[in-house]
Amino acid sequence: MITLQNKIAIVTGANSGIGKGIAQKFVQLGARVVLFGRNAETLERTQQEIGAENTLIVQGDVTSTEDLQGLFKTTVSRFGKIDILVANAGVAEQIGIEEVTEEKFDYLVDINYRGLFFTLKYAIDYLNQNASVILISSCAAQMTFINHSVYSSTKAAVLKLAQNASYDLAKKLIRVNSISPGYIETPIFSTALSNNPEYLKEQSAYIPLKRIGTPEDIANTAAFLASEEASYITGADIKVDGGITASFPII
């Protein structure tokens, strides 16, 4: 049975969706979880739902070096260690390459890749030996979607970061893996496709398991990777997508 008893975890982007689901699962399995995100109101709402006795809110932005360093210092000061890091903070937007402005490009890259990269970098000095790092990528990193050039590129960068970092950090016995979600029922997913509901309907029909995923599907996978049951797994990417990556292209 998977347990995270006495583990200290950080989840970025814990306000809602996948991050919230992961934080909730970790607490259910015995961990204490630091909830990191930009929006204080939604963080407090998440904490109320999960339980304040096993969570700590740290408000901040992954694009801020100061906020990231403060996150890790605060966590270690409060709990004495960090066993698990889930770098989940991210944004999605469906936009054609011809419509991409420099500002929009920088916005997506700064949060989805640069912010995630430095989340990992600044965590290294604080992570316990045998710690587990989980980076949230996307099936979009390995598939072709219309109007996803920037988003897909950032998630492909995350995928390669996990693979390379797993080698770099193996000497510290720190495991680094990634999860590539498919279509998941989250606010970010709904927002990204709000202007094109027919696209979602069309793509959903191709999912072999015939359903949209839930944050709990991702949380269950994250819990496994964070646990001792996955102690010999590093540098791996686990697709949690209902089989859609394996099924494309359909000829």
Secondary structure in CASP SS format (residue, H / E / C, confidence):
PFRMAT SS
TARGET T0000
AUTHOR 0000-0000-0000
METHOD secondary structure of the structure
MODEL  1
M C 1.00
I C 1.00
T C 1.00
L C 1.00
Q C 1.00
N C 1.00
K C 1.00
I E 1.00
A E 1.00
I E 1.00
V E 1.00
T E 1.00
G C 1.00
A C 1.00
N C 1.00
S C 1.00
G H 1.00
I H 1.00
G H 1.00
K H 1.00
G H 1.00
I H 1.00
A H 1.00
Q H 1.00
K H 1.00
F H 1.00
V H 1.00
Q H 1.00
L C 1.00
G C 1.00
A C 1.00
R E 1.00
V E 1.00
V E 1.00
L E 1.00
F E 1.00
G E 1.00
R C 1.00
N C 1.00
A H 1.00
E H 1.00
T H 1.00
L H 1.00
E H 1.00
R H 1.00
T H 1.00
Q H 1.00
Q H 1.00
E H 1.00
I H 1.00
G C 1.00
A H 1.00
E H 1.00
N H 1.00
T E 1.00
L E 1.00
I E 1.00
V E 1.00
Q E 1.00
G C 1.00
D C 1.00
V C 1.00
T C 1.00
S C 1.00
T H 1.00
E H 1.00
D H 1.00
L H 1.00
Q H 1.00
G H 1.00
L H 1.00
F H 1.00
K H 1.00
T H 1.00
T H 1.00
V H 1.00
S H 1.00
R H 1.00
F H 1.00
G C 1.00
K C 1.00
I E 1.00
D E 1.00
I E 1.00
L E 1.00
V E 1.00
A E 1.00
N C 1.00
A C 1.00
G C 1.00
V C 1.00
A C 1.00
E C 1.00
Q C 1.00
I C 1.00
G C 1.00
I H 1.00
E H 1.00
E H 1.00
V C 1.00
T C 1.00
E H 1.00
E H 1.00
K H 1.00
F H 1.00
D H 1.00
Y H 1.00
L H 1.00
V H 1.00
D H 1.00
I H 1.00
N H 1.00
Y H 1.00
R H 1.00
G H 1.00
L H 1.00
F H 1.00
F H 1.00
T H 1.00
L H 1.00
K H 1.00
Y H 1.00
A H 1.00
I H 1.00
D H 1.00
Y H 1.00
L E 1.00
N E 1.00
Q E 1.00
N E 1.00
A E 1.00
S E 1.00
V E 1.00
I E 1.00
L E 1.00
I E 1.00
S C 1.00
S C 1.00
C H 1.00
A H 1.00
A H 1.00
Q C 1.00
M C 1.00
T C 1.00
F C 1.00
I C 1.00
N C 1.00
H C 1.00
S H 1.00
V H 1.00
Y H 1.00
S H 1.00
S H 1.00
T H 1.00
K H 1.00
A H 1.00
A H 1.00
V H 1.00
L H 1.00
K H 1.00
L H 1.00
A H 1.00
Q H 1.00
N H 1.00
A H 1.00
S H 1.00
Y H 1.00
D H 1.00
L C 1.00
A H 1.00
K H 1.00
K H 1.00
L C 1.00
I C 1.00
R E 1.00
V E 1.00
N E 1.00
S E 1.00
I E 1.00
S E 1.00
P E 1.00
G C 1.00
Y C 1.00
I E 1.00
E C 1.00
T C 1.00
P H 1.00
I H 1.00
F H 1.00
S H 1.00
T H 1.00
A H 1.00
L C 1.00
S C 1.00
N C 1.00
N C 1.00
P H 1.00
E H 1.00
Y H 1.00
L H 1.00
K H 1.00
E H 1.00
Q H 1.00
S H 1.00
A C 1.00
Y C 1.00
I C 1.00
P C 1.00
L C 1.00
K C 1.00
R C 1.00
I C 1.00
G E 1.00
T C 1.00
P H 1.00
E H 1.00
D H 1.00
I H 1.00
A H 1.00
N H 1.00
T H 1.00
A H 1.00
A H 1.00
F H 1.00
L H 1.00
A H 1.00
S C 1.00
E H 1.00
E H 1.00
A H 1.00
S C 1.00
Y C 1.00
I C 1.00
T C 1.00
G C 1.00
A C 1.00
D E 1.00
I E 1.00
K E 1.00
V E 1.00
D C 1.00
G C 1.00
G C 1.00
I H 1.00
T H 1.00
A H 1.00
S H 1.00
F C 1.00
P C 1.00
I C 1.00
I C 1.00
END
